[in-house]
Amino acid sequence: MGANDSAKESMEVAEAARETEWKHPSFVAELFMGRFRWDLICPFPEQEEGDRKACDSFLVEVEKFMRDKVDADAIDRTGDYPREILKGLSEIGAMSIKMPKEYGGMGLSQMTYNRTIAMVASHCASTAVWMSGHQSIGVPQPLKFFGTPEQKKKYFPRLAKGAVSAFALTEPNVGSDPAKMECMATPTDDGKHYLINGTKLWCTNGPWAEILIVMARTPDITVRGRAKKQITAFIVEGNWPGIEVVHRCRFMGLNGIQNGLLKFTNVKVPAENILMGTGQGLKLALITLNTGRLTLPAACVGVAKQCLMIARDWANERVQWGAPIGQHEAIAAKLAQMSSHTFAMEAITWYSTLLVDKGGADIRIEAAMAKLFVSEWLWKVLDDTVQIRGGRGYERADSLRARGEKPYPVERMMRDSRINTIIEGASEIMRLFLAREALDGHMRLGGAFIDPRASLGQKASALAKTGFFYAHWYPRQWVNLDWLGFYDELGYPLSDHVRYVGLTSHKLARSVLHFMARSTPLALKYGPEGPGRRQLALGRLVNVGVDLFTMAAVCSRARMLLDKNSQDETPRDLADHFCRAARRRIRQEFATLFRNDDALSRELAADFMAGKHAWLEKGVVGNL
């Protein structure tokens, strides 16, 4: 199979797993098509009152537990995670926040869960990962969505009482490409069981898990004369014969987690332990990850808030050249950016989270954008926090404590957080996913025209359909009434920023179409996935969409907070500062969309891969 065929197969597997029906449309999907749906994001959604009160009360208990029971520096130093902490978390309900009450869970919302993760992560990232690996992508979430009554009755009570769970998807040779999955589940002759064989890598909680979701390939089926790969999810008991923890992985940070390489050798699994149905495993994984992915930005928000507290304390305390360092313009600029962008991080995370609780909303794009934006901006916030703290930011907390200084764990926080732009969809993969969604409306219209497998009739039909659509759609992206939108109820400058989002959405939509037109040669050569080869240009379009979405969320949330307390104007100031910065970034992305050095970069990279730059590597100790 050639590289192009493999790419097509991977795309087909992923496409077959996508959801297509939603009660509520995606704000960002509409934005990419030049439709500014302000009504989808304003008024800003709020946590249901009863759930909010339960959450507030619960967080008091969680904070006390974290302060009294969790020594985050000791966990980081030793790499050992005390099992009694997991037991204590389970006893207060922190390991069963979203599990149904009828099975012993707390039955609370995604918002309560994410607020809890934010608080826990602000103190100990390893603890947050234990909770997330168990509840976000472990057994409870897919069991809640797709489990049979019998499966729920069997496993939920154990999970609620403290049984740790895990999700086994990634393999040594398979990351974001599900079509290449090698772990196999072969049915027995009587069809009552499956034998799982294969290995799973980077399985968070895996070495300690009592119950796992294991993704494996089941026998292919034939559809229209072609073999179609089947990926199926199984509920597997961690103590069943044939499961071996081959290796515990160790990382730059998150020293307290249990993450490992697991080997499955003829693991006998009852057929009734299939979750959602044969061949539905990838769809299960994608739906689970759409919601679970929001846990990561929630954790990032908690860490960013901790950074603000540390930076504010030190910027006031540290005096240089006769004034606190926070009063010097170079540091003040960092503090302003940290605070306004933390406000933005929180806005899109809570907006996306509340969409989950609303139900029936298409959150794929919003969740992916929240993960991308928040993980990348947390790294910048952390970098500035280290810089503001200076040498103390680089020094370990234990060392600071030993010499009598405040043991702010900035160094540990940075190590623990580096994984965030990689895990659960690396930034590069997130941009490709979001680019696919940005192009989706156009590809659905005219995809058959550039699909080499389409018949002449299908091509002709697609051409006629797209011609009719664009004859009406394209002029509206140039001439529209959005410039008349004053949004006076928001007040200045929020109204000006929201109007900018509306107007710029049309420019974004036009630019997406212009990009596709320029990519026609690639599409004709490689089919519908051809435009995806221009990843840098697509990334610029995605970045514009991310900033426009975040601007809208920030302005909507600021307005909601101002309505609650008109005497506090800081939400408006934070929103204004963020939006000004976002507008500068957007102008830069548009300016370099088609005028850039992408071709030169590709040429240099090809030379590099061929070893033509190897002379640059001389003068160092050789390959380790």
PAKOL-292028 format. One record per residue (C-alpha): residue in one letter; x, y, z. Coordinates in pm, whole numbers, plus 50000, padded with zeros to 5 digits. Layout:
# residues N
aXYZ;...
This chain:
# residues 624
m500005000050000;g501435033949899;a501585064850116;n498625080649935;d496505049249975;s497385047550344;a496425083950393;k493105078150215;e492395047650429;s493145066750749;m490875094950636;e488075070350557;v488365053750897;a488265087351075;e485415100550857;a483295069950926;a483575077051297;r482405113251282;e479095123851423;t476885142851179;e473655150851362;w473385178651620;k470575197751785;h472675229151821;p475175240651557;s478785249551624;f479525286651657;v482965281751502;a481735259851215;e479315287551126;l482125313051160;f484295294750906;m481415296450658;g481025334150705;r477975332050928;f478465351551251;r475975335951494;w476315358951796;d473165343151938;l475065310351984;i477585325652223;c475715354252389;p474365354952651;f477245335352794;p475975302052936;e475995297653312;q476165267953543;e472765256253662;e472145271054006;g471685238554199;d474735223154036;r476775254654103;k475935254154474;a476825217254497;c480045224654313;d481005253754538;s480465232254846;f482395203054697;l485355224954600;v485765235954962;e486225199455055;v488565193054762;e490765222854846;k491085211655208;f491975176455099;m494645188854856;r496195211855119;d496185186255399;k496855153255219;v498755159554896;d502445168754916;a502965176754548;d506705183554585;a507295150154761;i505385131854487;d507485149154224;r510715142354412;t510155105354477;g508085095554176;d505865075454411;y502145082354431;p500585072054764;r497645048954712;e495985063855017;i495555096454825;l493535078454559;k491545061754835;g490905095554997;l489895111454666;s487465083054611;e485995087054960;i485175123854904;g483715116154559;a486455131754350;m486915099754148;s483225096454061;i482105132353998;k480075125553681;m479085089453752;p475325084153795;k474045086054151;e472155053254116;y475485035154093;g477205053654376;g478575083454186;m478035120454260;g475965126653946;l477365161753896;s478045181153580;q480955184753339;m481355220453470;t481725207953827;y484205181953710;n486295207053514;r486285232553796;t487505204754026;i490275195053783;a491355231553760;m491665233854137;v493515200654171;a495905208353882;s496805241954035;h498305222654329;c499425188954187;a499335180653817;s500025143753883;t496855141154090;a494875158353816;v496175132653566;w495135103653791;m491635118253809;s491475126653438;g492915093653315;h490255076253522;q487215098253454;s487785117753130;i489065090452903;g488945059953129;v486035036253168;p483385058553337;q482855082853047;p482345058052761;l480455034952996;k478075063453077;f477595071852709;f477475037452551;g477285010252817;t474464985152830;p472384983653150;e474204951553241;q477634967053187;k476734997653393;k475354976553678;k478484955153679;y481194981753657;f479915015353783;p479655005154153;r483254992654147;l484475024353978;a482585046154225;k484195027454517;g487705034254392;a488595009354117;v491065028253895;s490445027353521;a492405034753203;f491985038652827;a494315018452603;l494415033252253;t497925044452151;e500415018352028;p504205019351976;n503715024351601;v500305040951604;g499525075651733;s497025097351547;d496585072851259;p493865047851361;a493965028751033;k497355014351130;m496214999151459;e497974965651514;c496344952651833;m493974924951720;a490884909551878;t490104876051718;p486744859251787;t486794823651920;d485154796351715;d481994797651923;g481814835651896;k481424839752273;h484844854752336;y487614874552170;l491354869352210;i493244902352228;n496884903352119;g499064934152092;t500734962152286;k499524995852406;l501875024752484;w501525054952714;c498495040452885;t497825065153167;n496835047453490;g497435014753300;p499934998253538;w497495002153830;a494184999553643;e491634974253759;i489384980453458;l490414992253110;i488905001852779;v491054984652515;m490774994452150;a491544966351905;r490964956351545;t488304930251490;p487974911651157;d487434933750851;i484054934850684;t483394938850311;v481564970050197;r480914974749823;g483584949749739;r486254965949958;a487624954850293;k486744979250569;k488724979250892;q486824974951215;i488034990051542;t486174978051851;a486224988652217;f486384961952489;i485984964252866;v488914944453006;e489724934853365;g493274944053460;n493944911253640;w492894888053358;p495534863153239;g497714875452954;i498014911953058;e501554922753136;v502924956553243;v506124955953040;h507424990053142;r506505020453350;c507245051353142;r509085080653301;f508765116253178;m510125151553200;g507375159753448;l504265144053600;n506555121753802;g503695108654014;i501655092753739;q501555056053644;n501875053653267;g503075022653091;l503614998852805;l501074970752833;k501234937752647;f498164916452575;t498754879552496;n495634858952417;v493594878952669;k490194862152667;v487384887852674;p483674879052676;a481784891852371;e479324909352604;n482204932252709;i482154949452371;l481214985652429;m478915003552180;g479124975551921;t481534958451687;g483354983051464;q482205013051668;g485385016951872;l486865046851692;k483585065551703;l483415058052075;a486975070852118;l486365103051925;i483115111052107;t484735103352442;l487765124552359;n485635153852245;t484355157552599;g487445144152774;r489655168252581;l488095197152776;t489675184153096;l493095194552973;p492285231452919;a490485231253254;a493695218953419;c495665245153228;v493345272453355;g494045261653712;v497805262853657;a497575296853485;k495615311053779;q498305298254014;c500885315753797;l498975348353832;m499035345454211;i502775337954215;a503645365453966;r501525391654144;d503085383454480;w506635384954347;a506055415754126;n504985434754437;e507605420354672;r510735422154458;v512205457254440;q514745467154177;w516055502154100;g513855517354365;a510495502654265;p508645469154267;i509475450853945;g505785450253847;q505985487753799;h508735484653539;e507205484953192;a508925453253066;i507455432753353;a504145451453349;a503605441152986;k504085404753083;l501665407753374;a499015423953153;q499325397052887;m499285369053145;s496105382053309;s494145390352993;h495015357452826;t494215337353140;f490815354153131;a490505343152767;m491635307752851;e488935305453114;a486265320252886;i486585294852604;t487075265752844;w483965273553047;y481935281652736;s482815248252575;t482285229652903;l478825244452952;l477915233652598;v478495197952713;d476095202453002;k473585218752768;g473515187052562;g473005181752191;a475645207252094;d478395201551839;i481465207252057;r484125190451841;i485575222851708;e485125243152026;a486755215852240;a489665212451998;m490165250151985;a490035252652363;k492655225352391;l494885241652129;f494605277652251;v494745270952623;s497625246252617;e499755269252401;w499005300352603;l499625283052935;w503165276152814;k503625313352745;v502155322453083;l504505297853254;d507485310553057;d506725346153167;t506235334753526;v509675318353526;q511165349853373;i509515372453630;r510735350553915;g514235350353763;g516665325553923;r513985316054176;g511765304853889;y514475280853777;e515165267854129;r513325237754265;a510765242954540;d512655219954780;s515775241154738;l513875273554794;r512235258855105;a515565246655242;r517025281655238;g513965298455384;e512295313255075;k508745308954954;p508755274654784;y506795284154475;p506995253254249;v507265272153920;e509995248953791;r507845218253860;m504785234753710;m506715240953389;r507965205153365;d504515191453439;s502875213853180;r505125207652881;i503075177252783;n499905197752732;t500635208052372;i501365171452288;i498915149152473;e495315142852357;g496115157352016;a499375175851956;s499015212051846;e499955202251491;i497285175051485;m494725198651637;r495385223951360;l494965196951096;f491725185251258;l490435220851278;a491505227750920;r489515197350812;e486485211750988;a487105246250835;l487065230750487;d484175207350565;g481345229150437;h483075233950104;m484195197750072;r480655185450127;l479535206849836;g482275200449583;g484255171349718;a483025147749450;f484385170549177;i487975165149293;d487515129449413;p489305106449165;r486925078149259;a483775098049171;s481925090648847;l481465116648573;g477835120248678;q478805126849038;k481395152248927;a478895170348707;s476325171148986;a478885184849233;l479965211548987;a476405223248929;k475615223249300;t478725242949394;g478195267949113;f474675275649233;f475775278249598;y478745301249541;a476785323949308;h474795334249614;w477265327849895;y480415344649767;p478965379749703;r477575379550059;q481095374950194;w481975408850039;v478705427950073;n476735422150391;l475055440650673;d477365430150955;w479025464250952;l475665477951073;g475825456451387;f476435481051669;y475955457151964;d475255487452182;e474085465652468;l477695454452517;g479075489252561;y482335502352419;p484925487752354;l483295453152364;s480825463152092;d483665473451863;h485495440351914;v482345419551851;r481625439051533;y485195431851424;v484615394451479;g481495395651263;l483175414450978;t486345393650992;s484385361150979;h483525370050619;k487165376450536;l488045343050695;a485365325250490;r486605341650169;s490185332450254;v489255296050311;l487685294949965;h490655313049809;f492975288049973;m490995259149827;a491085274849482;r494855278249504;s495065242149619;t493155228549319;p496265213149159;l496955194149481;a493325183349502;l493325170449146;k496535151349212;y495825137349558;g492055139749590;p490095156249876;e493015152950119;g495345172049883;p494785206950032;g495805192650370;r499385191150244;r499615228950285;q499595226550661;l501225260050735;a498685279950535;l495845259950688;g497365266451030;r497145303950970;l493455301050885;v492915280051196;n494755305451410;v492455332951283;g489435311651366;v490765304251715;d491325340951794;l487935351351654;f486165324751859;t488075334652171;m487355371652117;a483635364152096;a483715342252408;v485755368052600;c483405396752513;s480315376052595;r481715365052930;a482895400153016;r479405413452949;m477895386553172;l480295395153457;l479655432453416;d475925426353438;k476475408253767;n478685435653912;s478625468653727;q481055483853978;d483905460953871;e485145470853527;t488145447353522;p486375421353300;r485955448353035;d489605458653065;l490835422753042;a488625415952740;d489765447852569;h493445439952622;f493035404552492;c491035415052186;r493565441752089;a496335415652099;a494215390551906;r493455415851634;r497165421851583;r497745384451549;i494875381051303;r496225408751081;q499595391151074;e498065357450984;f496125372350692;a499175391650573;t501245359750549;l498545336050426;f499755336950065;r502915357850101;n505265336250305;d508355314450306;d506545281050317;a508035268149991;l511555277250104;s510925259250434;r509845227750249;e512975228950033;l515265234150331;a513555205750519;a514025182450220;d517725191550210;f517965185950583;m516335151650559;a518735142550278;g521705151250498;k522805181950302;h523035202250624;a524945175350812;w528005197850828;l526055219151078;e526105189651319;k529895187951339;g531645198251659;v529395179651901;v529595146352079;g528325120151834;n525015101651843;l524285089352193;
